[in-house]
Amino acid sequence: MSTPPHVIAYRVITVTLATLILVVVGFGLAGRGPLGALGTHLRTPSTQSTGVAP
Amino acid sequence: MSSLIFFLLPIGFGVVLCAIGLYRGLVQSPVLVTPQNYQDLRVKAAPVGVGQFPPDLAWPYYPVRQAAVDLAEVRKHLLEHYLRTWEWPRDAFFLGRHGRRLAWWFFFPIPLTVIYFLVLVGLAAWFCYGVYWLVTTAVAGGNMVIFGAAEAAMRSAERHRRATRHAQAACMRCFHVTEWPAYRCHGCAQLHHDVRPSRLGLITRRCECGTYIPTMASRTAWHLTAVCKRCRQPLSEGTGAVRDIRVPVFGDTSAGKTRFLYASLNSLVRTAEQEGIELSFPDKASKDQANFGLGLIRTGRDTTKTSAAAPVALTCQLGRGRRSELIHMFDAAGEHFRDAQRYDELRFLDDSQGLVYVLDPFAVPAIQDQLTGHNAAVIRLAHAAAGDPEIAYDEVMARMRDSGVPASAQRLAVIVSKADLLRRTGLELPAGSAAIAEWLKKVGMYNLVVSSQREFAEVRFYTVASQDVAADRADDPGAPLSWLLRAHGVQLPGDDPAGPPASPAQP
């Protein structure tokens, strides 16, 4: 029994959406795209106070 | 360079592993929830009761079942492939199947690097699967919410439309009446018993054979062949989508039921012709019978006694297409009402929207007394019914009560038949429903008049002549039928010559 078109359509949509999300997250981790700030933030050294007076 | 080897490479490998899982689960060897699988699951969850039908064989909506199956398949393949990547390292580092274990652990960075690599591969692969799971679940969940709301709205609109249109499905062979019929698929002849918007489809559904079927009887009726759910005989086009009115005619043997049926049909045909309304007979049996009956009335020949074998049903379609109306008229031989064992053959009484009781005035004892010594030839021509008119009425009422049919929701037209013959004897007949009711009370039909007015929602009394209809339409055989049809929303011209109903009896 062949796969009906609506099942194929749903599979294509879900896999495409998942791929898009992964690509966006991947680029984000690399510091690019809409989530670029995420990668930048992860790579930037912490500037928080160490508690020692300068 | 080191980040490429220690970070991006395992992540890339994990993505590829997930892609393989997706390919194997969705493309190479997918598991399909077929119509038969889905039917089995639903029957298992809710066994089919007596008089019910199993869910139709059509492809279920993706989010209902297939989405979960797809997720499970991808997960299964991903796990299988991921475990396979661990096989060699496990055998080598922990089971000693590829040389001595200690030797491997002596070169300490190698096992640790491989394990680190595989853990990162796993994390990346399962992260990808997690994203796919989230997307599929969100799409399915969102769809189900929107789908559920749309389904409820569409079902409600269809229910309202059906209620206002009085759309039902009546089979003229087995007299089974249902809210909507079954529809036969053009592709595989499979029957679809419930075409309402459901998990099998909102706007259209896909039959097991691949044929697309519009949902809702108001649309399906114009695309597929309607079939009776009980006897599986084909029904008229549009059944289940158009107004469906059933009018049984009952009365004693030789009371004039068949003649009234044909005469009222003749009147309806003429009215339709005058007003330019199309009137047709959707099946050959009805067409033949109508041609025969109309021929009898128009040529003034006598009507033969109705066969006691089975009730006669005649269907005509008033109008054309989606705005048309199906009108069914039933006529059973008087013997059916007498014989308690033949009650089952009178099933059409249970689902009628209006009843016609034919009363033969020549069978009323008081009128017989009045006619003594009058025109003997006319009295012979009347072929008076032998039984008491009240008995046939009481028997039908008893049957309706036994069947649990509420007469209080129905209308009754009481017909005093053979009015032309009665007038020829010299008797004066009243005109108008109230006057006829009073006259019947005076001639000994008091109980019939009073009980009918008490039991039915509305009763009107008519005098009817099949031949010599008066110019003022006082004896028009079409008047009772027109009243009953108009009462159920059929657009017919003119008003009721009987006037307002007779006052109900005072308790």
Interface residues (C-beta under 8 A of the other chain):
Chain A: M1 T3 P4 H6 V7 Y10 R11 I13 T14 V15 L17 A18 I21 L22 V25
Chain B: V15 L22 L26 P30 L32 T34 W59 Y61 Y62 P63 Q66 A67 D70 C128 V131 Y132 L134 V135 T136 V139 R206 G210
